Amino acid sequence: MKRVGITGGMGCGKTTVVAEFDRLGVPAFVADKVGGSYYNEASFLSEVRKILGNGVFAPDGSVDKRRIATVVFSDKEALARLNALVHPRVMADFDRFCEQHADKPYVLFESAILYDYRLERFMDRVICVYLSLNERLARLRERDHADDGTLLARIHNQMSAEEMMRRADYVVLNYEGNPRSRQVEYIDRELRSKN
């Protein structure tokens, strides 16, 4: 079974493309969602507290992800320590996910930070979902209700969409009116037919 990474910058429409693969019966592991679930575990929260301190917690003891984002955005060492806590767990969970879907020709591993943390080395192929910066900003303004300055700061904290596209084995151009399903069907045929 092949492991196929799917990545792209914020607001490029990875979720929509993953849904197209789902329609074709391809299982998808969404790394952000799985990683986010760890914040419901007491032992994980204890480790987060050791790394980031009490300031990232709400009065009720739950983690405030916006505060975490603010801290790690300006503190690269804290970000590296948090990633060292999260990424090995995510990859172990992905290994279990692959075992559960061993009868499939391939599975997807969806992550916006695939290249940033060299997770592509665990993949057989990589798909990049691409959308121009202006269209991404328009989508993100609507989705996140944030101003362009905030959005651009977050976008520029990631690898550029053009660099992701250059490194990928396949690219889905996710513009409105572009035949997204036809692109996904082509990639699906390729992945099923090649060893």
DODO-438547 format. One record per residue (C-alpha): x, y, z; residue in one letter. Coordinates in Angstrom, 2 decimals, m for minus. Example, Ala and Ser with C-alpha at 12.3 -4.5 7.8 and 13.67 -1.06 7.14 Angstrom:
residues 2
       u       v       w r
   12.30   m4.50    7.80 A
   13.67   m1.06    7.14 S
END
This chain:
residues 195
       u       v       w r
    0.00    0.00    0.00 M
    1.27    3.44   m0.91 K
    1.33    6.36    1.50 R
    0.46    9.58   m0.28 V
    0.92   12.98    1.30 G
   m1.47   15.76    0.37 I
   m0.45   19.30    1.22 T
   m0.90   22.93    0.28 G
   m0.97   26.32    1.90 G
   m3.70   27.70    4.15 M
   m6.95   28.29    2.30 G
   m6.02   26.35   m0.84 C
   m8.88   23.86   m0.43 G
   m7.15   20.69    0.76 K
  m10.33   19.58    2.56 T
  m12.36   19.85   m0.65 T
   m9.79   17.84   m2.60 V
   m9.61   15.19    0.14 V
  m13.42   14.90   m0.12 A
  m13.02   14.14   m3.84 E
  m10.63   11.29   m3.00 F
  m13.05   10.08   m0.33 D
  m15.73    9.86   m3.02 R
  m13.40    7.43   m4.83 L
  m13.02    5.28   m1.68 G
   m9.58    6.54   m0.64 V
   m9.09    6.73    3.16 P
   m7.60    9.99    4.43 A
   m5.73   10.65    7.66 F
   m6.09   14.35    8.53 V
   m3.02   15.12   10.63 A
   m4.27   18.45   12.07 D
   m7.49   16.85   13.27 K
   m5.69   13.91   14.87 V
   m3.08   16.18   16.45 G
   m5.83   18.46   17.74 G
   m7.49   15.54   19.51 S
   m4.43   15.15   21.77 Y
   m5.40   18.39   23.50 Y
   m8.24   16.46   25.16 N
   m5.79   14.16   26.97 E
   m4.59   15.09   30.47 A
   m1.11   13.55   30.00 S
   m0.58   15.49   26.77 F
   m1.75   18.74   28.38 L
    0.72   18.18   31.20 S
    3.55   18.02   28.64 E
    2.25   21.15   26.88 V
    2.26   22.97   30.24 R
    5.92   22.00   30.76 K
    6.85   23.36   27.31 I
    4.69   26.49   27.07 L
    3.75   27.32   30.67 G
    0.41   28.21   32.26 N
   m0.22   31.19   29.98 G
   m1.64   29.02   27.19 V
   m4.39   27.62   29.40 F
   m7.88   29.03   29.98 A
   m9.18   29.39   33.57 P
  m11.12   26.11   33.21 D
   m7.86   24.21   32.52 G
   m8.47   23.73   28.81 S
   m5.83   24.77   26.33 V
   m6.32   28.02   24.41 D
   m5.05   27.24   20.90 K
   m4.94   30.92   19.95 R
   m2.57   31.58   22.84 R
   m0.43   28.63   21.74 I
   m0.32   30.04   18.20 A
    0.76   33.43   19.55 T
    3.57   31.89   21.63 V
    4.97   29.54   18.99 V
    4.70   32.17   16.25 F
    7.35   34.22   18.05 S
    9.31   31.47   19.83 D
   10.88   28.98   17.41 K
   12.40   26.91   20.22 E
    8.99   26.44   21.86 A
    7.54   25.49   18.49 L
   10.29   22.91   17.93 A
    9.67   21.38   21.38 R
    5.90   21.26   20.80 L
    6.42   19.63   17.40 N
    8.77   17.08   18.95 A
    5.88   16.17   21.26 L
    3.18   16.05   18.57 V
    4.78   14.70   15.40 H
    6.00   11.29   16.64 P
    2.51   10.61   18.03 R
    0.87   11.67   14.77 V
    3.14    9.41   12.74 M
    2.53    6.46   15.09 A
   m1.22    7.01   14.71 D
   m0.77    7.19   10.94 F
    1.05    3.83   11.01 D
   m1.96    2.33   12.81 R
   m4.31    3.98   10.29 F
   m2.36    2.37    7.45 C
   m2.61   m1.03    9.11 E
   m6.39   m0.60    9.40 Q
   m6.59    0.16    5.66 H
   m4.03   m2.36    4.42 A
   m6.52   m3.64    1.82 D
   m6.48   m0.28   m0.03 K
   m4.03    0.54   m2.84 P
   m3.12    3.79   m1.10 Y
   m4.06    6.14    1.75 V
   m3.75    9.90    2.07 L
   m1.91   11.80    4.80 F
   m3.23   15.38    4.75 E
   m1.01   18.02    6.34 S
   m0.33   21.68    5.59 A
    3.14   21.35    7.13 I
    4.23   18.17    5.36 L
    7.36   19.76    3.87 Y
    8.06   22.14    6.75 D
    8.82   19.17    9.02 Y
   10.16   16.78    6.37 R
    7.22   14.41    6.77 L
    7.34   13.78    3.02 E
   10.19   11.33    3.73 R
    7.54    8.94    5.09 F
    5.46    9.19    1.89 M
    5.70    7.36   m1.43 D
    4.18   10.27   m3.38 R
    3.00   13.81   m2.63 V
    0.06   15.78   m4.02 I
    0.03   19.57   m3.72 C
   m3.25   21.50   m3.81 V
   m2.53   24.90   m5.33 Y
   m4.44   28.17   m5.39 L
   m3.12   31.69   m5.97 S
   m2.46   33.93   m2.99 L
   m5.27   36.37   m3.85 N
   m7.87   33.60   m4.02 E
   m6.57   32.04   m0.81 R
   m6.83   35.39    0.98 L
  m10.41   35.83   m0.21 A
  m11.36   32.38    1.11 R
   m9.51   32.89    4.41 L
  m11.09   36.31    5.04 R
  m14.49   34.68    4.80 E
  m13.53   31.57    6.78 R
  m11.42   33.08    9.57 D
  m12.87   36.63    9.73 H
   m9.33   38.00    9.93 A
   m7.61   40.96    8.27 D
   m5.08   40.56    5.46 D
   m2.13   41.47    7.69 G
   m2.90   38.65   10.13 T
   m3.57   36.19    7.32 L
   m0.41   37.10    5.41 L
    1.71   36.69    8.54 A
    0.32   33.17    8.98 R
    0.74   32.34    5.29 I
    4.34   33.58    5.21 H
    5.11   31.41    8.23 N
    4.57   28.37    5.95 Q
    6.59   27.20    2.98 M
    5.48   29.01   m0.17 S
    2.74   27.37   m2.23 A
    4.99   27.58   m5.29 E
    7.78   25.68   m3.51 E
    5.31   22.98   m2.37 M
    4.07   22.68   m5.95 M
    7.64   22.37   m7.26 R
    8.44   19.51   m4.88 R
    5.20   17.54   m5.34 A
    4.67   14.57   m7.64 D
    1.15   15.75   m8.55 Y
   m0.61   19.13   m8.42 V
   m4.32   19.88   m8.19 V
   m5.12   23.40   m9.44 L
   m8.08   24.21   m7.23 N
   m9.61   27.23   m8.98 Y
  m13.37   27.70   m9.19 E
  m14.55   26.33  m12.50 G
  m11.46   24.16  m12.93 N
  m12.41   20.47  m13.20 P
  m11.19   19.43   m9.73 R
  m12.87   16.02   m9.89 S
  m11.23   15.24  m13.26 R
   m7.78   16.11  m11.82 Q
   m8.39   13.91   m8.78 V
   m9.63   11.01  m10.92 E
   m6.49   11.24  m13.08 Y
   m4.19   11.18  m10.01 I
   m6.21    8.32   m8.52 D
   m5.77    6.24  m11.72 R
   m2.04    7.00  m11.71 E
   m1.61    5.99   m8.07 L
   m3.59    2.79   m8.50 R
   m1.68    1.73  m11.61 S
    1.90    2.52  m10.57 K
    3.92    0.49   m8.10 N
END
